[in-house]
Amino acid sequence: MFDNLGNMDDNHIKWVKHLSEKLHTTFPDSSIGISGSVAFNKHTKKSDVDFLILDKNFKKNKQCVFFKENNIETNLLCLNPSLLFPQYQHWEITFDGQHLNYILKTLPLFDKNQYIKNLKKKFQEVFIIL
């Protein structure tokens, strides 16, 4: 799963591996993925890391956490997949496309319940993706 990320000696990739494994231990039933430049191996030393965490135990959606560790800014978008499906049109307006793109371009790292796969599929069915 981490082989697709590129050079394992890269600090960003090391950080993604470390944090995703830690998140997976903390939230074992969640789906965890990365998005943005790191997911496509186009990051620079100044790039941030964008994580998507989907878990049915989260109380609400749109919980964004931003922090910096190891000189790498990290963004966590924590969502409950059960709360997402009834809110598609609200999301289109509220998120102004940015978070939809974030989700659609997520590379799953842990997805045993296929939350990421199913969410991406639903979004592709509902929204016109340019």
Backbone as CSV, one residue per row, in Angstrom:
resi,resn,N_x,N_y,N_z,CA_x,CA_y,CA_z,C_x,C_y,C_z
1,MET,0.810,-1.198,0.000,0.000,0.000,0.000,0.852,1.260,0.000
2,PHE,1.974,1.258,0.709,2.836,2.434,0.745,3.800,2.462,-0.433
3,ASP,3.915,1.350,-1.151,4.826,1.282,-2.289,4.479,2.292,-3.372
4,ASN,3.207,2.636,-3.501,2.761,3.574,-4.532,3.122,5.021,-4.205
5,LEU,3.606,5.265,-2.995,3.879,6.637,-2.586,5.211,7.177,-3.060
6,GLY,6.118,6.310,-3.455,7.404,6.793,-3.926,8.526,6.419,-2.979
7,ASN,9.532,7.259,-2.919,10.765,7.022,-2.177,10.497,6.947,-0.669
8,MET,10.713,5.782,-0.084,10.448,5.589,1.343,11.451,6.331,2.231
9,ASP,12.519,6.880,1.657,13.462,7.688,2.418,13.044,9.152,2.473
10,ASP,12.050,9.515,1.700,11.521,10.876,1.667,10.816,11.178,2.997
11,ASN,11.096,12.350,3.583,10.504,12.711,4.876,8.980,12.740,4.850
12,HIS,8.392,13.221,3.762,6.926,13.260,3.662,6.344,11.845,3.640
13,ILE,6.977,10.960,2.911,6.486,9.583,2.824,6.660,8.878,4.171
14,LYS,7.791,9.108,4.823,7.994,8.547,6.160,6.900,9.028,7.113
15,TRP,6.591,10.334,7.031,5.561,10.911,7.895,4.181,10.314,7.590
16,VAL,3.859,10.166,6.332,2.571,9.566,5.946,2.477,8.147,6.484
17,LYS,3.513,7.380,6.311,3.511,5.992,6.802,3.347,5.965,8.320
18,HIS,4.134,6.768,9.026,4.077,6.801,10.487,2.701,7.232,10.995
19,LEU,2.226,8.364,10.495,0.955,8.884,11.006,-0.226,8.014,10.592
20,SER,-0.232,7.508,9.384,-1.365,6.677,8.953,-1.431,5.386,9.770
21,GLU,-0.281,4.808,10.086,-0.279,3.600,10.923,-0.750,3.913,12.338
22,LYS,-0.346,5.065,12.855,-0.788,5.492,14.186,-2.302,5.753,14.193
23,LEU,-2.806,6.415,13.163,-4.242,6.669,13.044,-5.014,5.359,12.906
24,HIS,-4.455,4.432,12.127,-5.115,3.142,11.932,-5.189,2.351,13.246
25,THR,-4.162,2.466,14.060,-4.183,1.813,15.373,-5.232,2.465,16.274
26,THR,-5.335,3.776,16.216,-6.296,4.510,17.039,-7.722,4.308,16.555
27,PHE,-7.917,4.278,15.243,-9.240,4.119,14.630,-9.205,2.888,13.710
28,PRO,-9.210,1.682,14.253,-8.998,0.475,13.443,-10.101,0.201,12.412
29,ASP,-11.290,0.727,12.611,-12.378,0.493,11.654,-12.531,1.632,10.650
30,SER,-11.629,2.576,10.703,-11.739,3.724,9.806,-11.058,3.450,8.470
31,SER,-11.396,4.278,7.506,-10.681,4.307,6.232,-9.780,5.528,6.274
32,ILE,-8.539,5.358,5.857,-7.559,6.433,5.904,-6.909,6.545,4.542
33,GLY,-6.841,7.758,4.046,-6.191,7.997,2.772,-5.481,9.331,2.768
34,ILE,-4.694,9.558,1.735,-4.035,10.851,1.564,-4.453,11.434,0.222
35,SER,-4.391,12.738,0.178,-4.764,13.451,-1.037,-3.683,14.494,-1.311
36,GLY,-3.879,15.241,-2.342,-2.942,16.313,-2.650,-1.667,15.823,-3.306
37,SER,-0.655,16.670,-3.229,0.590,16.416,-3.962,1.316,15.158,-3.494
38,VAL,1.235,14.835,-2.210,1.937,13.640,-1.713,1.320,12.374,-2.297
39,ALA,0.001,12.362,-2.456,-0.680,11.189,-3.021,-0.228,10.911,-4.452
40,PHE,0.192,11.961,-5.157,0.600,11.811,-6.548,2.112,11.933,-6.731
41,ASN,2.841,11.892,-5.598,4.295,11.981,-5.615,4.789,13.224,-6.364
42,LYS,4.093,14.355,-6.128,4.480,15.619,-6.755,4.777,16.676,-5.701
43,HIS,5.059,16.230,-4.496,5.276,17.157,-3.394,6.702,17.704,-3.395
44,THR,6.844,18.819,-2.710,8.156,19.424,-2.477,8.415,19.400,-0.971
45,LYS,9.560,19.883,-0.561,9.883,19.927,0.868,8.921,20.825,1.635
46,LYS,8.292,21.771,0.962,7.370,22.706,1.621,5.909,22.271,1.535
47,SER,5.637,21.152,0.899,4.254,20.681,0.738,3.674,20.215,2.068
48,ASP,2.359,20.340,2.165,1.666,19.795,3.325,1.214,18.372,3.005
49,VAL,0.685,17.687,4.007,0.143,16.341,3.828,-1.339,16.413,4.177
50,ASP,-2.177,15.936,3.273,-3.627,15.980,3.440,-4.156,14.573,3.671
51,PHE,-4.670,14.337,4.875,-5.254,13.051,5.224,-6.770,13.135,5.205
52,LEU,-7.406,12.068,4.777,-8.848,11.901,4.881,-9.085,10.688,5.772
53,ILE,-9.901,10.870,6.818,-10.232,9.776,7.722,-11.753,9.667,7.765
54,LEU,-12.255,8.497,7.410,-13.694,8.228,7.436,-13.966,7.180,8.504
55,ASP,-14.841,7.528,9.444,-15.148,6.607,10.529,-16.587,6.825,10.979
56,LYS,-17.345,5.757,11.099,-18.753,5.854,11.504,-18.921,6.293,12.953
57,ASN,-17.851,6.311,13.727,-17.930,6.736,15.121,-17.732,8.239,15.311
58,PHE,-17.324,8.948,14.265,-17.195,10.399,14.383,-18.577,11.009,14.572
59,LYS,-18.673,11.983,15.464,-19.964,12.587,15.809,-20.487,13.530,14.740
60,LYS,-19.589,14.144,13.973,-20.023,15.062,12.918,-18.968,15.140,11.824
61,ASN,-19.321,15.780,10.764,-18.440,15.944,9.609,-17.674,17.261,9.688
62,LYS,-16.754,17.396,8.739,-16.004,18.628,8.533,-15.130,18.989,9.721
63,GLN,-14.626,17.998,10.408,-13.693,18.260,11.490,-12.311,18.372,10.877
64,CYS,-11.839,19.568,10.722,-10.514,19.761,10.130,-9.517,20.071,11.226
65,VAL,-8.407,19.393,11.202,-7.354,19.599,12.178,-6.090,19.950,11.402
66,PHE,-5.455,21.008,11.794,-4.220,21.410,11.134,-3.118,21.485,12.183
67,PHE,-2.009,20.847,11.922,-0.883,20.923,12.843,0.410,20.740,12.065
68,LYS,1.490,21.093,12.698,2.803,20.965,12.057,3.687,20.109,12.951
69,GLU,4.250,19.075,12.367,5.181,18.209,13.078,6.246,17.774,12.081
70,ASN,7.466,17.613,12.551,8.592,17.253,11.672,8.747,18.240,10.526
71,ASN,8.402,19.492,10.761,8.442,20.545,9.734,7.494,20.279,8.572
72,ILE,6.485,19.458,8.797,5.507,19.153,7.754,4.121,19.526,8.267
73,GLU,3.472,20.437,7.560,2.105,20.797,7.922,1.187,19.641,7.531
74,THR,0.286,19.287,8.440,-0.592,18.147,8.225,-2.036,18.574,8.415
75,ASN,-2.882,18.171,7.472,-4.303,18.485,7.511,-5.083,17.180,7.614
76,LEU,-6.006,17.118,8.568,-6.859,15.950,8.718,-8.294,16.363,8.466
77,LEU,-8.929,15.714,7.518,-10.349,15.908,7.273,-11.034,14.649,7.779
78,CYS,-11.772,14.773,8.875,-12.384,13.630,9.546,-13.881,13.641,9.293
79,LEU,-14.382,12.593,8.675,-15.784,12.551,8.261,-16.438,11.242,8.662
80,ASN,-17.724,11.304,8.903,-18.530,10.118,9.169,-19.256,9.767,7.878
81,PRO,-18.959,8.616,7.258,-19.590,8.283,5.976,-21.109,8.166,6.066
82,SER,-21.637,7.810,7.218,-23.091,7.692,7.376,-23.777,9.047,7.331
83,LEU,-23.061,10.084,7.722,-23.639,11.421,7.730,-23.459,12.149,6.408
84,LEU,-22.648,11.590,5.515,-22.354,12.278,4.259,-23.432,12.098,3.202
85,PHE,-23.900,10.887,3.048,-24.747,10.571,1.906,-26.005,11.434,1.805
86,PRO,-26.678,11.802,2.899,-27.856,12.656,2.756,-27.529,14.121,2.484
87,GLN,-26.271,14.482,2.472,-25.905,15.901,2.410,-25.217,16.319,1.118
88,TYR,-25.357,15.602,0.044,-24.603,15.908,-1.173,-24.761,17.351,-1.646
89,GLN,-25.983,17.802,-1.833,-26.170,19.136,-2.395,-25.710,20.208,-1.423
90,HIS,-25.890,19.977,-0.135,-25.382,20.921,0.852,-23.865,21.016,0.756
91,TRP,-23.207,19.896,0.565,-21.758,19.871,0.437,-21.299,20.651,-0.778
92,GLU,-22.010,20.506,-1.864,-21.609,21.184,-3.091,-21.543,22.687,-2.862
93,ILE,-22.497,23.205,-2.094,-22.542,24.636,-1.813,-21.531,24.998,-0.724
94,THR,-21.543,24.280,0.377,-20.705,24.587,1.531,-19.224,24.423,1.243
95,PHE,-18.850,23.362,0.599,-17.440,23.073,0.384,-16.884,23.726,-0.875
96,ASP,-17.759,24.271,-1.696,-17.320,24.994,-2.883,-16.353,24.169,-3.741
97,GLY,-16.543,22.867,-3.757,-15.760,22.016,-4.632,-14.405,21.595,-4.092
98,GLN,-13.828,22.374,-3.201,-12.481,22.069,-2.708,-12.438,20.720,-2.000
99,HIS,-13.369,20.481,-1.083,-13.353,19.227,-0.340,-13.814,18.057,-1.207
100,LEU,-14.664,18.324,-2.175,-15.068,17.263,-3.097,-13.860,16.784,-3.884
101,ASN,-13.067,17.704,-4.357,-11.848,17.367,-5.085,-10.868,16.627,-4.179
102,TYR,-10.764,17.081,-2.951,-9.909,16.455,-1.939,-10.280,14.975,-1.794
103,ILE,-11.582,14.697,-1.694,-12.065,13.326,-1.531,-11.869,12.512,-2.801
104,LEU,-12.227,13.083,-3.923,-12.137,12.346,-5.184,-10.707,11.968,-5.550
105,LYS,-9.737,12.731,-5.079,-8.338,12.445,-5.414,-7.591,11.749,-4.275
106,THR,-8.335,11.219,-3.310,-7.709,10.530,-2.191,-7.183,9.167,-2.599
107,LEU,-5.966,8.884,-2.186,-5.352,7.575,-2.381,-5.572,6.779,-1.092
108,PRO,-6.388,5.722,-1.132,-6.650,4.944,0.091,-5.391,4.230,0.592
109,LEU,-5.155,4.322,1.893,-4.066,3.585,2.531,-4.629,2.416,3.336
110,PHE,-5.704,2.674,4.051,-6.452,1.652,4.785,-7.920,1.855,4.421
111,ASP,-8.562,0.838,3.862,-9.958,1.009,3.420,-10.710,-0.324,3.478
112,LYS,-10.557,-1.052,4.603,-11.162,-2.387,4.698,-12.688,-2.353,4.590
113,ASN,-13.316,-1.268,5.055,-14.774,-1.131,4.939,-15.185,-0.443,3.641
114,GLN,-14.215,-0.080,2.833,-14.407,0.553,1.524,-15.182,1.866,1.604
115,TYR,-15.006,2.595,2.697,-15.657,3.903,2.822,-15.155,4.865,1.752
116,ILE,-13.841,4.892,1.551,-13.280,5.814,0.556,-13.731,5.411,-0.835
117,LYS,-13.607,4.157,-1.163,-14.018,3.671,-2.484,-15.494,3.989,-2.752
118,ASN,-16.362,3.704,-1.794,-17.794,3.943,-1.975,-18.133,5.424,-2.033
119,LEU,-17.469,6.228,-1.221,-17.714,7.662,-1.228,-17.299,8.281,-2.559
120,LYS,-16.135,7.896,-3.052,-15.684,8.410,-4.345,-16.661,8.015,-5.452
121,LYS,-17.132,6.787,-5.409,-18.082,6.312,-6.421,-19.379,7.103,-6.358
122,LYS,-19.912,7.322,-5.159,-21.148,8.089,-5.001,-20.983,9.516,-5.509
123,PHE,-19.854,10.141,-5.159,-19.625,11.513,-5.605,-19.537,11.586,-7.126
124,GLN,-18.907,10.602,-7.733,-18.790,10.601,-9.186,-20.151,10.426,-9.849
125,GLU,-21.070,9.710,-9.181,-22.416,9.510,-9.724,-23.266,10.765,-9.603
126,VAL,-23.058,11.539,-8.540,-23.935,12.661,-8.231,-23.455,13.965,-8.853
127,PHE,-22.151,14.211,-8.826,-21.621,15.484,-9.282,-21.029,15.379,-10.682
128,ILE,-21.082,16.469,-11.378,-20.401,16.551,-12.663,-18.950,16.883,-12.362
129,ILE,-18.077,15.972,-12.680,-16.667,16.147,-12.379,-15.972,16.672,-13.632
130,LEU,-15.382,17.855,-13.497,-14.700,18.475,-14.641,-13.245,18.098,-14.667
